[in-house]
Amino acid sequence: MRESLRTRLRSCEARFEELEAQSADPAIIQDRNRSKALFRELGGLRDIIAAYRKYGVVQSSLEEAREIVEGGGDPEFVELAKEEIPELEAQAEQLELEIETLLLEGEDEVGSRDAILEIRAGTGGEEAALFAKDLARIYERFCQRKGWKMKTLQYSESDLGGFKEAVFSVSGEGVFRILRFEMGGHRVQRVPVTDSQGRIQTSAATVAVLPEAEEVDVELDEKDLEFQTTTSSGPGGQHVNKTQSAVRITHIPTGLVVFCQEERSQHKNKARALKLLRSRLFDLERQKVEDERAHQRKTQVGSGDRSQRVRTYNFPQNRVTDHRVPGKNFSLEKILDGDLDALIEDLRLLDREERLRDL
């Protein structure tokens, strides 16, 4: 094991022991915010430390077996030690790989969180809005495959039923860690339904994925918020046009505006809007940290730069090309059906290799 990795692990172990001691402090336990943050960090370190300590046991056994072989002595013991060495070496190698992976995941403090998924039509007019709706359908099917829940927070439709903008909450196991690879510019090459001459057009949409913030992450001061209520628009009958249920919230210091109208209850729409606002503010702070780290990497596989073109969906050639995965194409039919696993796994491997260089 590299010395730099050992240094990181010793630091993790010291922090783990410090947090364990703090977790028994009644003053911390009674403080909801402090205890929640403490136990989240403690949980993130627990698997790393368990693997590190198991690695230490295997290494000790390996050294002992090698000493027996080198020292000679009882031939039966020597033979048993020789048989153990390859197995122990394989265990040590596997544990080292596991530790590296756990360290990378532990470094990603928001990886285990739920996510806010935002899709917006880009260049291409109505065709871009229809493509944005296609992307939403892809992610809906992907979530069904993963056993995740995807819920609409807000959307605005184009004249042909596409999405000018759509925002969803996605909850499940490790949602943000996986969906973050979808951030960026997506473009489609196909014949639009609006083109009677059958010409191929290139349109675009952008995808943003935010880690879902909790109340303890972002404290909202009522003085910094401007609330407005209005009647909802869109399908839903007379009710949506007569009741002041839609909520718009403006965060005065940043100018961020969120709007929710999907629920019939103004109270529920307000809760959703506040949830979305917290996540956007939390993401602003997180992006500052990511920007500081970005210059240390040669590629930005996992950075989620939203201005970056990440993927092309080519209908005439029935293929999908992810521009971060060199020399490889994916089945358009599978992607449209929400089968993103192979593509995302390639991105995760590339990201892992890049991050390991920093360990």
VEXSEMAR-512350 format. One record per atom (N, C-alpha, C): residue in one letter; x, y, z. Coordinates in steps of 0.2 Angstrom, whole numbers, plus 5000, padded with zeros to 4 digits. Each point is the difference from the previous one (the first is absolute). Example, Ala and Ser with C-alpha at 12.3 -4.5 7.8 and 13.67 -1.06 7.14 Angstrom:
BEGIN
A506649725039 A499650065000 A500450065000 S499850054996 S500450065001 S499650055003 
//
This chain:
BEGIN
M500449945000 M499650065000 M500450065000 R499850054996 R500450064999 R500050045007 E500650035001 E500050045007 E499550065000 S499950034994 S499550055000 S499349985002 L499849944998 L499449965002 L500049995007 R500649975003 R500049995007 R499950065004 T500350054998 T499950075004 T499350025000 R499749994994 R499250025000 R499649965005 L500249935000 L499649965004 L500250015008 R500650025001 R500150015007 R499750065003 S499950054995 S499650065002 S499349995001 C499749954995 C499349985001 C499949975006 E500549955002 E499949975007 E500050045006 A500450055000 A500150055005 A499350045001 R499750024994 R499450045000 R499449955002 F500049944998 F499549955002 F500049995008 E500650005003 E500049995007 E499850065003 E500150064997 E499850065003 E499350015000 L499749984994 L499250005000 L499749955004 E500349945001 E499749965005 E499950025007 A500650045002 A500050025006 A499550065001 Q499950044995 Q499550055000 Q499349985000 S499949944997 S499349974999 S499749985007 A500450005005 A499849985007 A499950065004 D500150064997 D499950065004 D499350025000 P499750015006 P499350015000 P499850074997 A500550055001 A499850074997 A500050004992 I500449954997 I499950004993 I499449964998 I499949955003 I499449964999 I499350045000 Q500050045005 Q499450045001 Q499950064994 D500650014997 D500050054995 D499949974993 R499450014998 R499749964994 R500550014994 N500250064998 N500450024994 N500749975001 R500350015006 R500749975001 R500049935000 S499549965003 S500049935000 S499849974993 K499650034996 K499949984994 K500650004995 A500450055001 A500650014996 A500549955002 L500149995007 L500549965003 L499849934998 F499449975000 F499949934999 F500049994992 R499950054996 R500149994993 R500749994998 E500450045003 E500850004999 E500249935003 L499849985006 L500249945003 L499849944996 G499450004997 G499849954996 G500449994993 G500250064997 G500450004994 G500749975002 L500250015006 L500749975001 L500049935003 R499449975002 R500049945003 R500349944996 D499750004993 D500249954996 D500750004998 I500350064999 I500750014999 I500449975005 I499950025006 I500449985006 I499949925001 A499549974999 A499949935000 A500449964995 A500050034994 A500449974995 A500850015001 Y500150065002 Y500850015002 Y500249965005 R499649995006 R500249955005 R500049934998 K499649984996 K500049934997 K500649994996 Y500250054996 Y500650004996 Y500649995004 G500050045006 G500649995005 G500149935002 V499449975002 V500049935002 V500349954994 V499850014994 V500249964995 V500750014998 Q500350065001 Q500750024999 Q500449965005 S499850015007 S500349965005 S500149934999 S499449974997 S500149934999 S500449984994 L500050044995 L500550004994 L500750005002 E500250055005 E500750015002 E500249935004 E499549985004 E500249945004 E500149944996 A499649994995 A500149944995 A500650014996 R500250064998 R500650014997 R500649985004 E500050025007 E500549995004 E500149925001 I499549975001 I500049925001 I500449974994 V499850034994 V500349974994 V500750014999 E500250075002 E500750025000 E500449965005 G499749995006 G500449985006 G500149925000 G499649974995 G500149925000 G499649975006 G500349955003 G499749975005 G499549944998 D499549995004 D499649944999 D499750004993 P500249954995 P499850004993 P499250014999 E499649975005 E499350004999 E499750075001 F500350045005 F499850075001 F500350044994 V500549994998 V500350034994 V499549994994 E499849944999 E499649994994 E499350035001 L499750005006 L499450045001 L500150074999 A500550035002 A500150074999 A500150024993 K500349964996 K500150014993 K499350004996 E499649955003 E499350004997 E499650065002 E500150035006 E499650065002 E500250064997 I500650014998 I500350064997 I499650034994 P499949964995 P499650024994 P499350035002 E499749965004 E499350025002 E500050065004 L500550015005 L500050065004 L500250064995 E500549994996 E500150064995 E499450024996 A499649954998 A499450024996 A499550045005 Q500049985006 Q499550035005 Q500350075001 A500650015001 A500350075001 A499950044994 E500149974994 E499950044994 E499350034999 Q499549955001 Q499350015000 Q499850065005 L500249995006 L499950055005 L500350074999 E500650004997 E500350064998 E499550044995 L499849964995 L499550034995 L499450025003 E499749965005 E499450025003 E500150075004 I500650005004 I500150065004 I500150064995 E500350004994 E500150054996 E499350034997 T499549954999 T499450024998 T499650035005 L500049975006 L499750035006 L500250075002 L500750024999 L500350065001 L499750054995 L499949984993 L499850044995 L499250025002 E499649955002 E499350015001 E500050045006 G500449995005 G500050055006 G500250074999 E500450014995 E500250064998 E499450044997 D499649964996 D499350034997 D499550005006 E500050065004 E499650005006 E499350004998 V499850024994 V499350004998 V499749944996 G500549964999 G499849944995 G499449965002 S499949995007 S499549965002 S499350035000 R500050074999 R499450045000 R499549994995 D499350015001 D499650014994 D500150064996 A499750014994 A500250054996 A499450044997 I500250064998 I499550044996 I500249994993 L499649984995 L500249994993 L499650064996 E500450044996 E499750064997 E500249994992 I499550004996 I500149994993 I499750064996 R500450044996 R499850064996 R500149994993 A499550024996 A500150004993 A500550054998 G500549994995 G500550054998 G499850024993 T500550004995 T499950034994 T499649944996 G499650034996 G499649954995 G499250015001 G499850055004 G499350015000 G499649955003 E499449984996 E499649955002 E500349935000 E500449994996 E500449934999 E500450005007 A500350055002 A500450005006 A499649985006 A499450035000 A499549995006 A499849925000 L499949984994 L499849934999 L500549955002 F500650024999 F500649965002 F500150005007 A499950065003 A500050015008 A499549955003 K499449994997 K499549965003 K500249924999 D500449994994 D500349934999 D500549995005 L500450045002 L500549995005 L499649995007 A499550035001 A499649995007 A499849935000 R499749984994 R499849934999 R500549955001 I500650014998 I500649965001 I500149995007 Y500150065004 Y500149995007 Y499549975004 E499450014998 E499449975003 E500149925000 R500249984994 R500149934999 R500649975004 F500550045000 F500649985003 F499950005008 C499650045002 C499850005007 C499649945002 Q499549984996 Q499649945001 Q500549945000 R500550004996 R500549945000 R500450005006 K500150065003 K500450005006 K499649995006 G499450015000 G499549995006 G500050075003 W500250064997 W499950065002 W499350034999 K499950065004 K499450034999 K500150074997 M499750024994 M500150064997 M499350045000 K500050065003 K499450045001 K500150074997 T499550024996 T500050064997 T499950065005 L500550055000 L499950065004 L499750054996 Q500250014994 Q499750064996 Q500249984992 Y499650034996 Y500249994993 Y499650064996 S500250024994 S499750044995 S500049974994 E499449994996 E500049974994 E500050054994 S500349974994 S500050044994 S499349984997 D499950044994 D499449994996 D499849934998 L500649964999 L499949934997 L500049955006 G500050025006 G500049965006 G500749985002 G500550034997 G500749995003 G500150045006 F500649995003 F500250045006 F500550054999 K499750065001 K500550065000 K500549995006 E499749985006 E500449995006 E499649955004 A500349955004 A499749965004 A500549985006 V499750005006 V500449995006 V499749945004 F500449955002 F499849945003 F500449995006 S499749975005 S500449975006 S500149934999 V500649975001 V500149934999 V500349975007 S499749955003 S500249975006 S500249934999 G500549985004 G500149935000 G500849995002 E500249944999 E500749985003 E500550034995 G500550055003 G500550024996 G499850044994 V499550045000 V499750034994 V500550054997 F500250055004 F500550054998 F500649984997 R500349955003 R500649974998 R500049974993 I499449984998 I499949974993 I499850054995 L499550045002 L499750054996 L500450064998 R500550015004 R500550064999 R500349994993 F500149944997 F500349994994 F499650024994 E499350025002 E499650024994 E500050084999 M500450035005 M500050084999 M500350024994 G499850054997 G500350034994 G499550014994 G500350014994 G499650014994 G499949944996 H499449984999 H499849954996 H499750024993 R500249974995 R499850024993 R499749944996 V499550024996 V499749944996 V500050024993 Q500149954996 Q500050014992 Q499549954998 R499550034997 R499449964997 R499650054996 V499549974996 V499550044996 V499550025005 P499950075001 P499550025004 P499349994998 V499549995004 V499349994998 V499750064996 T500350065001 T499850064997 T500350014993 D500549964998 D500350014994 D499649954995 S499750034995 S499649964995 S500549974994 Q500650035000 Q500449984995 Q500549945002 G500049985006 G500449955002 G500750015001 R500250065002 R500750025001 R500249995007 I500649985001 I500349985007 I500250075003 Q499850015006 Q500150065004 Q500449985006 T500450045003 T500350005006 T499750045005 S499849985006 S499750045005 S500349985007 A499950045005 A500349985006 A499650025006 A500249975006 A499750015006 A500649995005 T499950035006 T500550005006 T499749965005 V500449965004 V499849975006 V500450025006 A499750025005 A500350015006 A499849965006 V500549975004 V499849965006 V500350035006 L499550025005 L500250035006 L499949955006 P500549995004 P499949965006 P499550045004 E499549955003 E499450035003 E500350035007 A499850065002 A500250035006 A499649985006 E500250005006 E499650005006 E500050065003 E499550015005 E499950065004 E500750025003 V500349955003 V500750015003 V500550024996 D499949994993 D500650034996 D499950074998 V499450024999 V499950074998 V499450035005 E500250055003 E499550045005 E499850064996 L499350004999 L499750054996 L499750055005 D500250064999 D499750065004 D499450034997 E499450005003 E499450034997 E500150074997 K500450045003 K500250064998 K500350004993 D500349954998 D500349994993 D499649974995 L499349995002 L499649974995 L499450044999 E499850004993 E499450034998 E499549954997 F499450005003 F499549954998 F499550034996 Q499849974995 Q499450024996 Q499649944998 T499450015000 T499549944998 T499650024994 T499849954996 T499650024994 T499649944999 T499650004995 T499649944998 T500449964995 S499949935001 S500449954996 S499750014993 S500549974995 S499850004993 S500149934998 G499649984994 G500249944997 G499449955002 P500149934999 P499449965001 P499849995007 G499449995001 G499749995007 G499350025001 G499750034995 G499350025000 G500050075003 Q499450025003 Q499850075002 Q500450015006 H500249955004 H500350015007 H500650044999 V500549984995 V500650035000 V500050084998 N499450024997 N500050064997 N499650055006 K499749975005 K499750045005 K500350015006 T500549955002 T500350005006 T500750035000 Q500250045005 Q500750035000 Q500449945004 S500249954996 S500449955003 S500750004997 A500150034995 A500750004997 A500550055004 V500649985001 V500450045005 V500750024996 R500250065000 R500650024998 R500450035005 I500649985001 I500550035006 I500650024996 T500250065002 T500650044998 T500550005006 H500649984999 H500550015005 H500450064999 I499850055003 I500250074999 I500850014999 P500449975005 P500750014999 P500349974994 T499849944997 T500349974994 T499650024994 G499350015001 G499650014994 G499749944998 L500149945003 L499749944998 L499350005001 V499649974994 V499350005001 V499849934999 V499549975004 V499749944999 V499350014999 F499749954997 F499250004999 F499849935000 C499449995004 C499749935000 C499350015000 Q499649964995 Q499350005000 Q499749934999 E500449955001 E499849934999 E499549985005 E500050025006 E499549985005 E499450055000 R499449975002 R499450045001 R500150055006 S500449975005 S500150045006 S500550055000 Q499950065002 Q500550065000 Q500549985005 H499849975006 H500549985005 H500549954997 K499849954996 K500449954997 K500550034995 N499750044996 N500450034995 N500650055003 K499850035006 K500550045003 K500649955003 A499849955003 A500549955002 A500449974995 R499749994994 R500449984994 R500550054998 A499750064999 A500450064998 A500650015005 L499950005006 L500650015005 L500549944999 K499849944999 K500449944999 K500450014994 L499750034995 L500450014993 L500550065001 L499850055004 L500450065001 L500649985004 R499949965006 R500649985004 R500549964996 S499749954995 S500549964996 S500450054995 R499750054998 R500450044995 R500550045004 L499850035006 L500550045003 L500649955003 F499849945002 F500549955002 F500549994994 D499749994994 D500449984994 D500550064999 L499750065001 L500550064998 L500650005004 E499949985007 E500650005004 E500449944998 R499749944999 R500449944998 R500450014993 Q499750044996 Q500350014993 Q500750045002 K499950055005 K500650045001 K500649955002 V499949955004 V500549955002 V500249964994 E499649984996 E500149964994 E500550044996 D499850074999 D500450044995 D500750005003 E500150015006 E500750005003 E500449944999 R499649945000 R500449934999 R500149994993 A499650034995 A500049984993 A500750014997 H500350055002 H500750014996 H500549955002 Q499849955005 Q500549955001 Q499949944996 R499550004996 R499949944995 R500150024993 K500249954996 K500050014993 K499450004996 T499549965003 T499449994997 T499550015005 Q499350014997 Q499550025005 Q499449954999 V500249945000 V499549945000 V499450015005 G500250015006 G499550015005 G499850065003 S500350064996 S499850065003 S499350034998 G499749974995 G499450034998 G499950074998 D500550024996 D500050074997 D499450004995 R499650045002 R499350014997 R500150034993 S500550034998 S500150034994 S500349954995 Q500349955002 Q500349954996 Q499649954997 R500149994993 R499649954996 R500249935002 V499649975003 V500249935003 V499849944995 R499450014997 R499749944996 R499750024994 T500049964995 T499650014994 T499649944998 Y499450014999 Y499549954998 Y499850004993 N500349954996 N500050014993 N499549944997 F499450034998 F499549954998 F500149974993 P500250044995 P500149964994 P500549945000 Q500550015005 Q500549955000 Q499949955006 N499450015004 N499849965005 N500549995006 R500450065002 R500549995005 R500050065004 V500349995006 V500150055005 V500850015001 T500250065000 T500750015001 T500150045006 D500449985005 D500250045006 D500750024999 H500050074999 H500750034998 H500549995006 R499849985005 R500649985006 R500249934999 V499749964996 V500249935000 V500349994993 P500750004999 P500350004993 P499949944997 G499850004993 G500049954995 G499549955002 K499450025003 K499549955001 K499350034999 N499549964997 N499350024999 N499649955004 F499450035001 F499549965004 F499349994996 S499649955002 S499449994996 S499550065002 L499750034994 L499550055001 L499449975003 E499849944998 E499449975002 E500049985008 K500649985002 K500149985007 K500050075004 I500350054998 I500050065004 I499350035000 L499650004995 L499450035000 L499549965004 D500249945002 D499649955004 D500250015008 G500550055001 G500250015006 G500649965003 D500349964995 D500549955002 D500750044999 L500250045006 L500650045000 L500649975004 D499949945002 D500449975005 D500749994997 A500149974994 A500649994997 A500450074998 L499650054998 L500350064999 L500350045006 I499650005005 I500250035007 I500549965003 E500149934999 E500549975003 E500750024997 D500050014993 D500650024997 D500250075002 L499550045002 L500250075002 L500249995007 R499849965004 R500249995007 R500749975000 L500249964996 L500749975000 L500550054998 L499850054995 L500450054998 L500150055005 D499550025004 D500050045005 D500449975006 R499949945001 R500449975006 R500850004998 E500249984994 E500750004998 E500350075001 E499650054998 E500250075001 E500150025007 R499549995004 R500050015007 R500649975004 L500149934998 L500549975003 L500750035000 R500150044994 R500750035000 R500150055005 D499450035003 D500150055005 D500049975007 L500049935001 L500049975006 L500749995003 
//
